Amino acid sequence: MSASESKPLTIRTAQEDDLPALFALCREALVLDTFSPQLLAEKLFRNPRPNEFCWDVYLAEDASRVVGLMQSVVRPAAGKAWLGLFAVAAASRRRGIGTELLRQAQKAWSGEITEVEVLAIPGNYFAPGLDPRYTEALCFVERAGWKRFKDCVNLTADLSARFDTSAEQRRLRAAGIDVRRARPDDAGLLDVFFSEHFGPDWRFEAELALRNDPPALHLALRDERLIAFSAHSAQNREWGFFGPMGTAPEARGSGFGRVLLWLCLNDLRDAGHRTAVIPWVGPIAFYQQWAGCRVERVFWRYRLERTASSTG
Ligand SMILES: CC(C)(COP(=O)(O)OP(=O)(O)OC[C@H]1O[C@@H](n2cnc3c(N)ncnc32)[C@H](O)[C@@H]1OP(=O)(O)O)[C@@H](O)C(=O)NCCC(=O)NCCS
């Protein structure tokens, strides 16, 4: 055993001023992703709903060198938690550091937490699941008891050409549908729509999109009632991040979705993005047909079911 291996490992809660060391670690470990320190700070330290979620990042130090991190997110009212970003420096792997960090994270998952998902944190996620090409991580979570339950994909949209929405918008206008960018005073409309469809998590993402200048949210209205929406840039802005979008069930099949999609993609193009990410999909055929999107990444979703005997 080397001298550094014999020193005790310290695990502590990370603070925002640890960001340079955490960024260096993540840059080295998360080789399939490209991100800035600002994006990492958003993921690790910007709990968008502090009244509902508890966020913690644990950091492992070996001889004052940061060698690991693991994020835990808990939503007590839902009985659910998330294993967020986690990484151990390549030279320090297979020495139990990931396991020690996990032990620390587990302390935040009290008896009332019955399910822990990997990544996929609502409203502020780095990834909607584990990219299986992070194979060491896949082995790590499976060894710790997580079970794969679903797959999902991120699509990519080519933004080299602008989408022409004019004919479709004319057609919809003639049918009495108003398609327009959202305004800050649309909050009441959004509240009604999301209480009937899609729920509070998407209401929250729409709110984040609305806070952009100009609002990164487009709406379709019939008789001044919201029937469909699309959003972008609610998070992960440097990736050209689309979504969410949704049409009320009774209004589907009338062509609102494609126009709303195009309006968001045109915004992202105007903001200088050459491609957009359509994350956590969903209806692949819709995006392929209307925006030529391609599957860029596949994610495996993992959850750990916790029973009274497995907690503590
Ligand atoms: C996943 C990761 C954090 C594991 O950290 P670690 O400190 O090496 O983990 P541990 O030493 O505690 O390993 C615990 C167990 O996980 C399993 N495991 C970990 N790495 C493994 C590997 N490369 N192959 C097979 N099993 C592995 C083993 O069962 C291991 O126990 P063992 O060594 O007694 O056999 C590390 O490999 C890593 O940083 N990977 C890159 C980052 C990443 O992919 N993050 C996920 C995306 S957020």
The ligand as a MOL file (V3000), in Angstrom:
LIG
                    3D

  0  0  0     0  0            999 V3000
M  V30 BEGIN CTAB
M  V30 COUNTS 48 50 0 0 0
M  V30 BEGIN ATOM
M  V30 1 C -18.1680 4.6630 -11.1380 0
M  V30 2 C -17.0100 5.1300 -10.2740 0
M  V30 3 C -17.4460 6.4210 -9.5380 0
M  V30 4 C -16.7080 4.0440 -9.2420 0
M  V30 5 O -15.8020 4.5610 -8.2730 0
M  V30 6 P -14.7950 3.5980 -7.4550 0
M  V30 7 O -14.2320 4.4110 -6.3410 0
M  V30 8 O -13.8690 2.9580 -8.3960 0
M  V30 9 O -15.8130 2.5260 -6.8710 0
M  V30 10 P -15.4970 1.3950 -5.7550 0
M  V30 11 O -14.0400 1.1590 -5.6560 0
M  V30 12 O -16.1990 1.7940 -4.5050 0
M  V30 13 O -16.2200 0.1340 -6.4170 0
M  V30 14 C -17.3030 -0.5320 -5.7750 0
M  V30 15 C -17.7190 -1.7130 -6.6090 0
M  V30 16 O -18.2860 -1.2930 -7.8580 0
M  V30 17 C -17.9410 -2.2550 -8.8870 0
M  V30 18 N -17.0580 -1.6160 -9.8600 0
M  V30 19 C -16.5160 -0.3850 -9.8190 0
M  V30 20 N -15.7530 -0.1860 -10.9240 0
M  V30 21 C -15.8130 -1.3020 -11.6720 0
M  V30 22 C -15.2380 -1.7180 -12.8780 0
M  V30 23 N -14.4210 -0.9100 -13.5630 0
M  V30 24 N -15.5210 -2.9560 -13.3460 0
M  V30 25 C -16.3260 -3.7910 -12.6640 0
M  V30 26 N -16.8810 -3.4650 -11.4800 0
M  V30 27 C -16.6470 -2.2340 -10.9880 0
M  V30 28 C -17.1820 -3.3610 -8.1760 0
M  V30 29 O -18.1170 -4.3210 -7.7500 0
M  V30 30 C -16.5810 -2.6250 -6.9940 0
M  V30 31 O -16.2770 -3.4580 -5.9040 0
M  V30 32 P -14.8640 -4.2980 -5.8900 0
M  V30 33 O -13.7730 -3.3510 -6.2940 0
M  V30 34 O -14.7670 -4.7710 -4.4830 0
M  V30 35 O -15.0400 -5.3940 -6.8810 0
M  V30 36 C -15.7660 5.3900 -11.1460 0
M  V30 37 O -15.4970 4.2580 -11.9500 0
M  V30 38 C -15.8740 6.5910 -12.0520 0
M  V30 39 O -15.5950 7.7080 -11.6480 0
M  V30 40 N -16.2530 6.3970 -13.3280 0
M  V30 41 C -16.3470 7.5280 -14.2750 0
M  V30 42 C -17.4130 8.5250 -13.9040 0
M  V30 43 C -18.7790 8.0550 -14.3000 0
M  V30 44 O -18.9400 7.2560 -15.2140 0
M  V30 45 N -19.8160 8.6020 -13.6450 0
M  V30 46 C -21.1690 8.2710 -14.0000 0
M  V30 47 C -21.8310 9.3330 -14.7690 0
M  V30 48 S -22.3630 10.5960 -13.6830 0
M  V30 END ATOM
M  V30 BEGIN BOND
M  V30 1 1 1 2
M  V30 2 1 2 3
M  V30 3 1 2 4
M  V30 4 1 2 36
M  V30 5 1 4 5
M  V30 6 1 5 6
M  V30 7 2 6 7
M  V30 8 1 6 8
M  V30 9 1 6 9
M  V30 10 1 9 10
M  V30 11 2 10 11
M  V30 12 1 10 12
M  V30 13 1 10 13
M  V30 14 1 13 14
M  V30 15 1 14 15
M  V30 16 1 15 16
M  V30 17 1 15 30
M  V30 18 1 16 17
M  V30 19 1 17 18
M  V30 20 1 17 28
M  V30 21 1 18 19
M  V30 22 1 18 27
M  V30 23 2 19 20
M  V30 24 1 20 21
M  V30 25 1 21 22
M  V30 26 2 21 27
M  V30 27 1 22 23
M  V30 28 2 22 24
M  V30 29 1 24 25
M  V30 30 2 25 26
M  V30 31 1 26 27
M  V30 32 1 28 29
M  V30 33 1 28 30
M  V30 34 1 30 31
M  V30 35 1 31 32
M  V30 36 2 32 33
M  V30 37 1 32 34
M  V30 38 1 32 35
M  V30 39 1 36 37
M  V30 40 1 36 38
M  V30 41 2 38 39
M  V30 42 1 38 40
M  V30 43 1 40 41
M  V30 44 1 41 42
M  V30 45 1 42 43
M  V30 46 2 43 44
M  V30 47 1 43 45
M  V30 48 1 45 46
M  V30 49 1 46 47
M  V30 50 1 47 48
M  V30 END BOND
M  V30 END CTAB
M  END
